[in-house]
Amino acid sequence: MEQCKKKKQPICILGGGSNTLFLENYSGTILLNRIPGIKIHEKQKSWEIHANAGEIWHKLVKNSIHKNIPGLENMALIPGYVGAAPIQNIGAYGVEFQNLCKYVDIITLNTGKKTRLYHKECKFGYRKSIFQTKKFTHNHAITAIGLHLKKNWHPTLQHNTLKHLEKQKVTPQQIYQKICSIRKKKFPNPKLFGNAGSFFTNPIIHSNKAKTILHQYPYMPYQIQSNKKIKLSAAWLIENCGLKGYRLGNAAVYNKHALIIINTGKAHGKEIIKLAKYIKNQVMQKFSIKLKPEVRCIGKYKEIHNI
């Protein structure tokens, strides 16, 4: 850190980099967060898990399920490390990180001061948190998280792919296995095809606009949000623009899941972005909906937000 300050080099802190796209060679120092350690404290009505940022997220989920500690099963096989989970408020199949988070521990880089931010202080939203703000990213790093998992477990089965499961009989282990199976079929292996998972977030729009679109496309999947807005499926929008499997140079829309952009061979960052912009334009033209990237895009010196 001190050497970077003296040289006035930018710093980029990564976990696994699974949600990061470098647009060009980075002219700074990349720090890989590898702080290990998981502690589990059992209480009368809950399990309290303290996990350090350098642990692999899926390993945490897998170990919890194997120890008969439910609650994380819906977020199985999400790539990346524990420290990245709060930043985007990761989520899948009806469960988000914020539903289980008790606190997030951070460190101020230029002073070494350690701070614990409790749930409300993290300002979680759909795929966002306080950890995405410039104030945080420029001078802070996540060192650990705290999870609160209730013993009075109830399955989360609202997602279409899980609705067929019987709420009174299904176990956390069965949900875990089901989701692992789904993700292995839907998502390409990054070792074979470079990808960052879901490239765009699902758009959340005003209910009046949603009614107009749903009138024209009655079979469009949607979810009603707590603020009475409507969440639409970005994958459905992209697919219904005829872009599933579409290829632009060495970048392509994955033919099994339209929300994923893959590197078919030697695509560089700017080529991936060129395809992403084309997708955004097509969706805007057909549905008047603006897609926002879920992937972090890093330029030569800093993160680029307006993609």
C-alpha positions as CSV (number, residue, x, y, z in Angstrom):
1,M,0.0,0.0,0.0
2,E,2.7,2.4,1.0
3,Q,4.6,1.8,-2.3
4,C,1.5,2.4,-4.3
5,K,1.0,5.8,-2.5
6,K,4.6,6.8,-3.1
7,K,4.3,5.9,-6.8
8,K,0.8,7.4,-7.0
9,Q,-0.5,4.2,-8.5
10,P,-4.2,3.3,-8.6
11,I,-5.3,0.3,-6.6
12,C,-7.9,-2.3,-7.5
13,I,-9.0,-4.8,-4.9
14,L,-10.4,-8.1,-6.2
15,G,-11.7,-11.3,-4.8
16,G,-12.0,-13.8,-7.7
17,G,-12.6,-11.2,-10.4
18,S,-15.6,-13.2,-11.6
19,N,-17.7,-10.1,-11.9
20,T,-15.0,-7.8,-13.4
21,L,-14.2,-6.9,-17.0
22,F,-10.9,-5.2,-17.8
23,L,-11.3,-3.0,-20.9
24,E,-7.5,-2.6,-21.3
25,N,-4.3,-3.3,-19.4
26,Y,-4.6,-1.9,-15.8
27,S,-1.8,0.6,-14.9
28,G,-1.9,0.1,-11.2
29,T,-1.7,-2.5,-8.5
30,I,-4.2,-5.3,-8.1
31,L,-4.6,-6.6,-4.5
32,L,-6.2,-10.1,-4.1
33,N,-8.2,-10.4,-0.9
34,R,-7.3,-13.8,0.6
35,I,-8.1,-13.4,4.3
36,P,-9.1,-16.9,5.4
37,G,-11.3,-18.1,8.2
38,I,-14.9,-19.0,9.2
39,K,-16.3,-19.1,12.7
40,I,-19.8,-20.5,13.5
41,H,-21.5,-19.7,16.8
42,E,-24.7,-21.6,17.6
43,K,-27.4,-19.8,19.6
44,Q,-30.8,-21.0,20.8
45,K,-32.7,-19.7,17.8
46,S,-30.0,-19.0,15.2
47,W,-26.5,-19.6,13.9
48,E,-24.2,-16.7,13.7
49,I,-21.5,-17.0,11.0
50,H,-18.4,-14.8,10.8
51,A,-16.6,-15.3,7.5
52,N,-13.5,-13.6,6.4
53,A,-13.4,-11.9,3.0
54,G,-10.9,-14.3,1.4
55,E,-13.1,-17.4,1.7
56,I,-14.8,-18.7,-1.5
57,W,-18.6,-18.0,-1.4
58,H,-19.8,-21.3,-2.7
59,K,-17.5,-23.1,-0.2
60,L,-19.2,-21.2,2.6
61,V,-22.6,-22.2,1.3
62,K,-21.6,-25.9,0.7
63,N,-20.0,-26.3,4.2
64,S,-23.1,-24.7,5.9
65,I,-25.5,-27.1,4.2
66,H,-23.3,-30.1,5.0
67,K,-23.4,-29.0,8.7
68,N,-27.2,-28.8,8.5
69,I,-27.2,-25.0,8.8
70,P,-29.8,-23.8,6.3
71,G,-30.4,-20.4,4.8
72,L,-27.8,-20.1,2.1
73,E,-28.9,-22.9,-0.2
74,N,-30.6,-20.6,-2.8
75,M,-27.3,-18.8,-3.4
76,A,-25.3,-22.0,-4.2
77,L,-22.7,-21.8,-6.9
78,I,-22.6,-18.0,-7.1
79,P,-18.9,-17.4,-8.2
80,G,-16.5,-15.2,-6.3
81,Y,-15.3,-14.6,-2.7
82,V,-17.1,-13.7,0.5
83,G,-15.8,-10.2,0.5
84,A,-17.5,-9.4,-2.8
85,A,-21.0,-10.6,-1.6
86,P,-22.0,-7.3,0.2
87,I,-20.7,-5.0,-2.6
88,Q,-23.4,-6.1,-5.1
89,N,-25.8,-7.5,-2.6
90,I,-25.5,-10.8,-4.5
91,G,-28.6,-12.9,-4.8
92,A,-30.3,-15.7,-6.7
93,Y,-33.5,-17.7,-6.8
94,G,-35.4,-15.3,-4.5
95,V,-32.8,-14.8,-1.8
96,E,-30.4,-11.8,-1.5
97,F,-27.3,-11.3,0.7
98,Q,-29.1,-8.5,2.6
99,N,-31.7,-11.0,3.8
100,L,-29.1,-12.8,5.9
101,C,-26.5,-10.1,6.6
102,K,-25.9,-8.9,10.2
103,Y,-22.8,-6.8,9.6
104,V,-19.8,-6.1,7.3
105,D,-16.3,-5.4,8.6
106,I,-14.2,-2.9,6.7
107,I,-10.8,-1.4,6.9
108,T,-9.8,2.2,6.0
109,L,-6.7,1.7,3.8
110,N,-4.8,4.9,4.5
111,T,-5.2,4.7,8.3
112,G,-5.6,1.0,9.0
113,K,-8.8,1.7,11.1
114,K,-11.2,-1.2,11.4
115,T,-15.0,-0.5,11.4
116,R,-18.1,-2.7,11.6
117,L,-21.1,-1.6,9.6
118,Y,-24.4,-3.1,10.6
119,H,-27.2,-4.0,8.2
120,K,-28.9,-0.7,7.9
121,E,-25.6,1.2,7.5
122,C,-24.8,-0.9,4.4
123,K,-27.7,0.6,2.5
124,F,-28.5,-2.5,0.5
125,G,-30.7,-2.4,-2.6
126,Y,-31.1,-4.5,-5.7
127,R,-27.5,-5.3,-6.7
128,K,-26.2,-2.3,-4.9
129,S,-24.9,-1.1,-1.5
130,I,-22.9,1.6,0.1
131,F,-19.8,-0.4,-0.9
132,Q,-20.2,0.7,-4.5
133,T,-19.9,4.4,-3.8
134,K,-16.7,6.3,-4.7
135,K,-16.2,7.3,-1.0
136,F,-15.9,3.6,-0.1
137,T,-14.1,2.2,-3.2
138,H,-11.2,4.7,-3.1
139,N,-10.1,4.1,0.4
140,H,-11.7,1.0,2.0
141,A,-11.7,-2.8,1.8
142,I,-14.1,-5.4,3.2
143,T,-12.4,-7.8,5.6
144,A,-15.3,-10.0,6.9
145,I,-19.0,-10.4,7.0
146,G,-21.5,-11.6,9.7
147,L,-24.5,-13.7,8.8
148,H,-27.6,-14.4,10.9
149,L,-29.3,-17.7,9.9
150,K,-32.5,-18.6,11.8
151,K,-33.1,-22.1,13.0
152,N,-36.8,-21.7,12.3
153,W,-36.1,-22.3,8.6
154,H,-38.7,-21.8,5.8
155,P,-37.8,-22.6,2.2
156,T,-37.8,-19.8,-0.4
157,L,-39.5,-21.2,-3.5
158,Q,-41.0,-18.2,-5.3
159,H,-38.7,-18.6,-8.3
160,N,-40.4,-20.3,-11.3
161,T,-37.8,-23.1,-11.3
162,L,-38.5,-24.0,-7.7
163,K,-42.3,-23.6,-7.5
164,H,-42.9,-27.3,-8.2
165,L,-41.1,-28.3,-4.9
166,E,-43.4,-29.1,-2.0
167,K,-43.0,-26.5,0.7
168,Q,-43.9,-28.8,3.6
169,K,-41.5,-31.6,2.5
170,V,-38.5,-30.1,0.7
171,T,-35.2,-29.9,2.6
172,P,-32.4,-27.3,2.4
173,Q,-30.2,-30.1,0.9
174,Q,-32.7,-30.8,-1.9
175,I,-32.9,-27.0,-2.8
176,Y,-29.1,-26.8,-2.7
177,Q,-28.8,-29.8,-5.1
178,K,-31.5,-28.5,-7.3
179,I,-29.9,-25.1,-7.7
180,C,-26.5,-26.5,-8.3
181,S,-28.0,-28.6,-11.1
182,I,-29.8,-25.7,-12.7
183,R,-26.8,-23.4,-12.6
184,K,-24.5,-26.0,-14.1
185,K,-26.9,-26.4,-17.0
186,K,-27.6,-22.7,-17.5
187,F,-24.2,-21.1,-17.0
188,P,-21.1,-21.8,-19.1
189,N,-17.9,-23.0,-17.5
190,P,-15.6,-20.0,-17.4
191,K,-12.7,-22.3,-18.0
192,L,-14.1,-23.1,-21.4
193,F,-15.8,-19.8,-22.3
194,G,-14.7,-16.6,-20.5
195,N,-17.7,-14.9,-18.9
196,A,-18.8,-12.8,-15.9
197,G,-22.1,-14.5,-15.3
198,S,-25.2,-12.3,-15.7
199,F,-24.0,-9.2,-17.6
200,F,-27.0,-7.0,-16.9
201,T,-29.3,-6.5,-13.9
202,N,-33.0,-7.2,-14.2
203,P,-34.6,-3.8,-14.8
204,I,-37.1,-2.5,-12.3
205,I,-39.6,-0.1,-13.8
206,H,-42.7,1.9,-12.8
207,S,-45.9,-0.2,-12.6
208,N,-47.7,2.0,-15.2
209,K,-44.9,1.4,-17.8
210,A,-44.9,-2.2,-17.0
211,K,-48.7,-2.5,-17.6
212,T,-48.3,-1.0,-21.0
213,I,-45.5,-3.5,-21.9
214,L,-47.3,-6.5,-20.4
215,H,-50.5,-5.6,-22.4
216,Q,-48.4,-6.0,-25.5
217,Y,-46.4,-9.0,-24.2
218,P,-48.7,-10.8,-21.8
219,Y,-46.4,-13.8,-21.4
220,M,-43.4,-11.7,-20.2
221,P,-42.2,-12.9,-16.8
222,Y,-42.2,-10.3,-14.0
223,Q,-42.1,-9.8,-10.2
224,I,-44.0,-7.2,-8.2
225,Q,-41.6,-5.4,-5.8
226,S,-42.3,-4.1,-2.3
227,N,-42.2,-0.5,-3.6
228,K,-45.0,-1.5,-6.1
229,K,-42.5,-1.3,-9.0
230,I,-42.1,-4.2,-11.4
231,K,-39.0,-6.3,-12.0
232,L,-38.6,-7.6,-15.5
233,S,-36.4,-10.4,-16.8
234,A,-33.4,-8.9,-18.7
235,A,-32.8,-12.3,-20.2
236,W,-36.3,-12.4,-21.6
237,L,-36.0,-8.9,-23.1
238,I,-32.7,-9.8,-24.8
239,E,-33.9,-13.1,-26.1
240,N,-37.1,-11.5,-27.5
241,C,-34.9,-9.1,-29.4
242,G,-33.6,-12.2,-31.2
243,L,-30.2,-12.0,-29.7
244,K,-29.8,-15.4,-28.1
245,G,-26.7,-16.8,-29.7
246,Y,-25.9,-13.5,-31.5
247,R,-22.2,-13.1,-32.2
248,L,-20.2,-9.9,-32.7
249,G,-16.5,-10.7,-33.5
250,N,-15.2,-13.0,-30.8
251,A,-17.9,-12.1,-28.3
252,A,-21.3,-13.7,-28.3
253,V,-24.6,-13.9,-26.3
254,Y,-24.7,-17.4,-24.8
255,N,-27.1,-19.7,-26.6
256,K,-28.4,-21.2,-23.4
257,H,-28.9,-18.0,-21.4
258,A,-29.4,-14.6,-23.1
259,L,-28.1,-12.7,-20.0
260,I,-24.6,-14.0,-20.4
261,I,-21.9,-12.7,-22.8
262,I,-19.2,-15.2,-23.5
263,N,-15.7,-14.9,-25.0
264,T,-15.6,-17.4,-27.8
265,G,-11.9,-17.2,-28.2
266,K,-9.8,-14.1,-28.3
267,A,-12.3,-11.3,-27.6
268,H,-10.7,-8.3,-25.7
269,G,-12.6,-6.1,-23.2
270,K,-13.6,-3.4,-25.7
271,E,-15.1,-6.1,-28.0
272,I,-17.2,-7.4,-25.1
273,I,-18.4,-3.9,-24.4
274,K,-19.2,-3.3,-28.0
275,L,-21.6,-6.3,-27.9
276,A,-23.0,-5.1,-24.6
277,K,-23.8,-1.7,-26.1
278,Y,-25.5,-3.3,-29.1
279,I,-27.7,-5.4,-26.8
280,K,-28.6,-2.3,-24.8
281,N,-29.5,-0.4,-27.9
282,Q,-31.7,-3.3,-29.3
283,V,-33.6,-3.6,-26.0
284,M,-34.1,0.2,-25.8
285,Q,-35.4,0.3,-29.4
286,K,-37.9,-2.5,-28.9
287,F,-39.0,-2.1,-25.3
288,S,-37.9,1.5,-24.3
289,I,-36.1,-0.1,-21.3
290,K,-32.5,0.8,-20.4
291,L,-30.4,-2.1,-19.3
292,K,-27.7,-1.5,-16.7
293,P,-24.5,-3.6,-16.4
294,E,-24.1,-5.9,-13.4
295,V,-20.4,-6.4,-14.3
296,R,-17.7,-4.0,-13.0
297,C,-15.8,-2.5,-16.0
298,I,-12.2,-1.4,-15.2
299,G,-10.3,1.0,-17.5
300,K,-6.6,1.8,-17.5
301,Y,-6.7,3.7,-14.2
302,K,-10.2,3.3,-12.7
303,E,-13.6,1.8,-12.8
304,I,-15.8,3.0,-15.7
305,H,-19.4,3.5,-14.8
306,N,-21.1,4.8,-17.9
307,I,-21.0,1.8,-20.2
